[in-house]
């Protein structure tokens, strides 16, 4: 009986170690060192930056700001948790980088949203008949002073916006002034709940792979360490 328990415990420990190694390799062997390198030397890596409003071939979405696509959809920062969107870094200070609408739709900024807006796209350009939502956040400084354009105050609902329209500025708001995030824009494509509302963006199963919408490989499981760029 004791031997069986020891064997089971050994298997459990080995499994934890294997998964731990896989996680550490995926975290530190992937894009994190590249993001750190870019933030420390943005001028040296200006060729990593995609200009705002860039469109790849016939892709429906345009790029929402000037920046380096550091973290992708399905990247991993926490064990067994996948990143549900894109993190775009400009290498500049808070409030220096404009953020634009990637696609036309109807913008909502819920009460209490200091740094976040969401755009309802009534007709998914890649799947007609389906509604999707474009979620963008971190448009405020560390203390929560909003950098969203004044045309979209808290409580705004269903405000029409065009593709390429200015929405605000990139910030570093995390919800905790003592622990701000690095200056970047978080962007994700969120599914509709079937009743005209967006699902919880924090769950990756509620989001869509942004790759076909931008015309570049943005799925971390397939992209490797390649610098994101328009597909040939």
C-alpha positions as MATLAB code, in Angstrom:
seq = 'XXXXXXXXXXXXXXXXXXXXXXXXXXXXXXXXXXXXXXXXXXXXXXXXXXXXXXXXXXXXXXXXXXXXXXXXXXXXXXXXXXXXXXXXXXXXXXXXXXXXXXXXXXXXXXXXXXXXXXXXXXXXXXXXXXXXXXXXXXXXXXXXXXXXXXXXXXXXXXXXXXXXXXXXXXXXXXXXXXXXXXXXXXXXXXXXXXXXXXXXXXXXXXXXXXXXXXXXXXXXXXXXXXXXXXXX';
ca = [
       0.000    0.000    0.000;
       2.801    2.403    0.958;
       4.678    1.587   -2.252;
       1.595    2.365   -4.315;
       1.171    5.716   -2.533;
       4.830    6.606   -3.013;
       4.569    5.686   -6.720;
       1.463    7.828   -7.113;
       3.144   10.737   -5.340;
       6.229   10.402   -7.559;
       4.065   10.471  -10.696;
       2.232   13.533   -9.403;
       5.487   15.378   -8.641;
       6.926   14.436  -12.045;
       3.775   15.671  -13.804;
       3.937   19.002  -11.965;
       7.614   19.374  -12.849;
       6.995   18.606  -16.531;
       4.167   21.110  -16.771;
       6.269   23.640  -14.858;
       9.145   23.292  -17.314;
       6.785   23.622  -20.272;
       5.254   26.764  -18.761;
       8.612   28.389  -17.962;
       9.917   27.627  -21.458;
       6.795   29.032  -23.106;
       6.927   32.144  -20.895;
      10.611   33.036  -20.951;
      11.590   31.285  -24.168;
       8.931   33.136  -26.147;
       8.016   36.775  -26.550;
       8.667   38.186  -23.054;
      12.417   38.729  -23.651;
      11.593   40.354  -27.003;
       9.079   42.728  -25.394;
      11.653   43.691  -22.758;
      14.243   44.278  -25.489;
      11.814   46.466  -27.459;
      10.828   48.551  -24.435;
      14.476   49.066  -23.487;
      15.460   50.016  -27.044;
      12.409   50.998  -29.148;
      14.497   53.101  -31.540;
      16.734   50.153  -32.309;
      13.717   48.038  -33.230;
      11.617   50.545  -35.143;
      11.262   47.911  -37.888;
       9.148   45.856  -35.446;
       6.546   48.627  -35.318;
       3.451   48.473  -37.520;
       2.092   51.939  -38.404;
      -1.407   52.889  -37.280;
      -4.221   52.228  -39.751;
      -2.143   49.703  -41.732;
      -4.273   47.188  -43.619;
      -2.803   43.848  -44.705;
      -3.954   43.010  -48.241;
      -7.723   42.415  -48.139;
      -8.002   41.922  -44.349;
     -11.028   43.780  -42.939;
      -9.371   45.362  -39.884;
      -6.782   48.125  -39.799;
      -4.043   48.331  -37.172;
      -5.242   50.389  -34.156;
      -2.022   52.279  -33.307;
       1.690   52.679  -33.990;
       3.248   49.790  -32.129;
       4.955   46.444  -31.797;
       2.675   43.454  -31.372;
       4.399   42.021  -28.321;
       1.922   39.506  -26.930;
      -0.497   37.513  -29.030;
      -3.762   35.641  -28.691;
      -3.162   32.426  -26.700;
       0.133   33.573  -25.173;
       0.577   32.380  -21.586;
       1.602   34.480  -18.566;
      -0.026   32.377  -15.846;
      -0.111   28.612  -15.519;
      -3.075   27.172  -17.450;
      -4.300   30.674  -18.411;
      -4.201   31.927  -22.003;
      -4.045   35.547  -23.147;
      -7.356   36.406  -24.750;
      -6.188   39.219  -27.021;
      -3.281   41.272  -28.337;
      -0.914   43.583  -26.448;
       0.566   46.355  -28.609;
       3.519   48.383  -27.297;
       4.578   51.746  -28.722;
       7.765   52.208  -26.708;
       6.594   55.727  -25.828;
       5.315   57.455  -22.709;
       1.735   57.534  -21.427;
      -0.549   59.629  -23.628;
       1.844   59.910  -26.595;
       0.354   57.242  -28.894;
      -3.003   57.638  -30.633;
      -5.468   54.740  -30.668;
      -7.860   54.308  -33.598;
     -10.906   52.177  -34.388;
      -9.854   49.007  -36.208;
     -13.294   48.713  -37.806;
     -16.514   50.699  -38.050;
     -19.229   50.063  -35.507;
     -21.027   51.419  -32.460;
     -18.934   52.377  -29.436;
     -19.955   51.874  -25.811;
     -18.116   53.035  -22.701;
     -19.811   51.592  -19.660;
     -20.152   53.649  -16.440;
     -16.963   53.222  -14.414;
     -14.803   52.372  -17.426;
     -11.783   54.671  -17.031;
      -9.628   53.141  -19.752;
     -11.895   50.868  -21.764;
     -14.229   51.049  -24.734;
     -15.952   48.338  -26.753;
     -17.227   48.572  -30.324;
     -20.196   46.539  -31.527;
     -19.730   45.292  -35.079;
     -23.204   44.254  -36.151;
     -21.996   42.234  -39.139;
     -18.820   40.191  -38.759;
     -16.943   40.868  -42.043;
     -15.652   37.284  -42.056;
     -18.875   35.573  -41.006;
     -21.946   37.502  -42.164;
     -24.903   37.165  -39.846;
     -22.750   37.097  -36.730;
     -22.216   40.062  -34.396;
     -18.823   40.635  -32.735;
     -17.317   43.164  -30.333;
     -13.915   44.923  -30.353;
     -12.586   45.458  -26.834;
      -9.793   47.982  -26.141;
      -8.316   48.927  -22.780;
      -5.437   50.647  -20.876;
      -6.352   54.080  -22.246;
      -5.723   55.879  -18.930;
      -2.694   56.794  -16.835;
      -1.627   54.874  -13.723;
      -3.918   56.941  -11.458;
      -6.945   56.285  -13.671;
      -7.089   59.649  -15.445;
      -8.783   58.727  -18.687;
      -7.056   59.167  -22.042;
     -10.174   58.234  -24.007;
     -11.279   60.988  -26.388;
     -13.733   63.438  -24.799;
     -16.394   62.535  -27.354;
     -16.850   59.233  -25.493;
     -17.521   60.003  -21.805;
     -18.432   57.283  -19.305;
     -21.940   56.066  -20.005;
     -21.629   56.518  -23.776;
     -23.680   53.944  -25.652;
     -23.929   52.976  -29.311;
     -21.960   55.970  -30.608;
     -21.226   55.430  -34.332;
     -17.511   55.352  -35.149;
     -15.744   54.915  -38.468;
     -12.770   52.748  -39.221;
      -9.613   54.737  -38.437;
     -11.411   57.216  -36.152;
      -9.428   58.488  -33.161;
     -10.580   56.893  -29.888;
      -7.960   58.035  -27.401;
      -4.362   57.576  -26.274;
      -2.360   54.600  -25.062;
      -1.819   54.418  -21.279;
      -0.738   52.121  -18.456;
      -3.802   51.843  -16.202;
      -4.184   48.535  -14.341;
      -6.757   49.441  -11.717;
      -4.027   49.708   -9.084;
      -2.004   52.944   -9.062;
       0.812   51.173   -7.207;
       1.143   48.493   -9.861;
       0.604   50.014  -13.331;
       1.083   47.896  -16.427;
       3.592   48.852  -19.109;
       2.319   51.391  -21.640;
       0.351   49.386  -24.209;
      -3.034   48.771  -25.786;
      -4.903   45.541  -25.133;
      -7.193   44.575  -28.031;
      -9.471   41.578  -28.333;
     -12.352   40.347  -30.464;
     -15.206   39.243  -28.225;
     -18.106   36.977  -29.118;
     -21.724   38.032  -28.800;
     -23.915   36.199  -26.273;
     -26.673   35.731  -28.852;
     -28.841   38.361  -27.196;
     -27.009   41.475  -28.362;
     -24.493   41.686  -25.492;
     -20.796   40.904  -25.293;
     -19.485   37.902  -23.375;
     -16.882   38.081  -20.580;
     -13.661   39.130  -22.328;
     -11.473   37.579  -19.612;
     -12.239   34.048  -20.849;
     -10.345   33.075  -23.985;
     -13.216   30.819  -25.071;
     -15.280   34.010  -25.421;
     -12.809   35.548  -27.874;
     -11.840   34.950  -31.501;
      -8.477   34.448  -33.182;
      -7.628   37.914  -34.571;
      -5.320   36.512  -37.290;
      -7.746   36.516  -40.244;
      -9.159   39.908  -39.265;
      -5.730   41.563  -39.456;
      -4.213   39.378  -42.177;
      -1.253   38.196  -40.082;
      -0.456   35.242  -37.832;
      -1.497   36.310  -34.333;
      -2.099   32.920  -32.704;
       0.824   32.419  -30.302;
       0.637   28.643  -30.715;
       1.529   29.001  -34.401;
       3.486   32.250  -34.597;
       6.619   31.196  -32.694;
       9.068   34.050  -32.147;
       8.412   35.683  -35.507;
       7.803   39.446  -35.488;
       4.150   39.832  -36.538;
       3.796   41.220  -40.048;
       1.338   41.111  -42.931;
       1.060   37.631  -44.437;
       2.689   37.410  -47.886;
];
